[in-house]
Amino acid sequence: MNNINVIALSGSLRKASYTTKLANAFIKAAPAGVSIELVDISLLPLINEDLETDLPEPVRMLREQVQAADAVLLATPEYNRSYTPALKNALDWASRPSGHNCWNGKPAAIVGCSPFTLGGFGAVHHLRQVLVYLNMPAMQQPEFYLQLIADKMNDKGEITDQSTREHIDKFWGAFVVWIRLVNAK
Ligand SMILES: Cc1cc2nc3c(=O)[nH]c(=O)nc-3n(C[C@H](O)[C@H](O)[C@H](O)COP(=O)(O)O)c2cc1C
């Protein structure tokens, strides 16, 4: 595998989302040899098996993007100690119809964040559980929980905190190794 194609999903649909800004910071910090784009999950209808006979266009697009990707970066805020319905909706759509799970075997990494102190810990761990069933090998270390995110980026979403920047680079280094390892099988 030469160039690695990664897709990033943000679990927040909010225009001023910290999570989307964090996903964009990861995109900006992507190492050489990695192409990465943010997938728009805001136009997906709410999951409904009735729609599976004629998949809506945003669902088709998502499925194509997932199928073409070598790996998936999932960024999530925490909603009531879990990840968000928007992210679950995207995961569910690309897992359907039954027997056509596009996520199957895709290496993944999860980053959690919060303007508060837990850094999205609950969200990340609920998400890990679902990735097990989707058969997505999720990188275990290093973990990424960014607490107090509002203090660590400027208005443009650039990370101003040096240790966070270093952790993003370290995370990317490990993720590239993980992607190559999983996809070599
Ligand atoms: C329904 C809901 C539940 C929330 N629950 C949590 C929570 O469990 N833990 C937490 O740290 N923040 C929680 N928050 C606050 C979010 O962390 C905060 O709104 C954050 O900015 C959302 O991410 P975003 O900026 O990417 O949209 C919750 C927000 C919403 C809307």
The ligand as an ORCA input file, in Angstrom:
! r2SCAN-3c Opt
* xyz 0 1
  C     -27.530     16.092     24.132
  C     -26.221     16.543     24.703
  C     -25.613     15.824     25.703
  C     -24.368     16.192     26.202
  N     -23.731     15.382     27.111
  C     -22.420     15.625     27.410
  C     -21.648     14.675     28.138
  O     -22.106     13.591     28.523
  N     -20.343     14.963     28.386
  C     -19.759     16.121     27.945
  O     -18.578     16.324     28.188
  N     -20.480     17.058     27.263
  C     -21.780     16.825     26.985
  N     -22.503     17.729     26.220
  C     -21.899     18.997     25.860
  C     -21.022     18.846     24.621
  O     -19.758     18.353     24.987
  C     -20.860     20.220     23.961
  O     -22.124     20.713     23.548
  C     -19.914     20.148     22.781
  O     -19.605     21.435     22.347
  C     -20.505     19.315     21.645
  O     -19.552     19.081     20.652
  P     -19.432     20.008     19.348
  O     -18.871     21.343     19.791
  O     -18.497     19.274     18.473
  O     -20.800     20.147     18.761
  C     -23.747     17.370     25.720
  C     -24.371     18.119     24.714
  C     -25.591     17.713     24.200
  C     -26.235     18.516     23.082
*
